[in-house]
Amino acid sequence: MLQRYRGLAEVSRDPGRSLLGLVTCATGQLTLLRERTQKEKVGEMSDSALRERILESILVVLPMVLSLDTDAAAGLSESTRLMDDLGMTSAVTMELILELEDALEIQIDIEEMEPADAASISALADFAVGHLVVLD
């Protein structure tokens, strides 16, 4: 599953490609993810399918939020620790969640979020699935 989105990081390994190229590719990936999510109706997806979609989205959105270079983006995985490995703050974590909500056109209830829920990419995906607000 993660290999499908490694292409995002591979896009601009060529020194001639710019950050604009990476952002353009990421925007295209987000559009595809949003379209797939809308077609499948979030409220009707299984938890595992929803988790996969959220995880895919995190791997696309996170490099944009942090302005990561392509090498750093290629190194992201489920086990990447957001604060320890990437130096994210709680404010940046909230920005990531807002970007995820926007990208997938979903809403995540963050009222009960604890620091452990944002310890890693995997933990954040699990939290998002468990706290998704389904809009009618």
C-alpha positions, 0 to 999 in steps of 0.5 A, a space after each residue: 500500500 505504501 509503495 503506491 504513494 512513494 511515487 510522490 517522493 520519487 517525482 522530484 529526485 531529478 535535480 531539475 525538478 522543483 518544489 513546485 513540481 512536487 506540490 503539483 504532483 501532491 495536489 494531483 494525488 490529493 484530488 485522486 484520493 478525494 475522488 475515491 473517498 467521495 465515490 466510496 462514501 466514508 460512512 460506508 467504508 470499513 475501518 481498515 479501508 478508511 484507515 488505508 485511505 487516511 494513511 495514504 493521505 497523510 503520506 501525501 499531505 505531510 510533506 507539503 505541511 512540513 515542506 519536506 524535501 523529496 529524500 525526507 518524504 521518501 523516508 516516511 512510513 507508518 512508524 515515523 514518529 511525528 514529534 520525535 523524528 520530524 520535530 512536529 509541534 502540536 500546532 503543526 499536528 493540528 494543521 496536518 489534521 485540518 489539511 487531511 480533513 480538507 483533502 478528504 472532505 471529512 471531519 475528525 473530532 479532536 476533543 479527546 486527542 492525547 499526545 500518544 494519538 499523534 506519536 506516529 503516522 500510524 497512531 494518527 491514522 488510527 485516531 482519525 478512523 476512531 474519531 471520524 464524524 460522519 456528516 449526513 
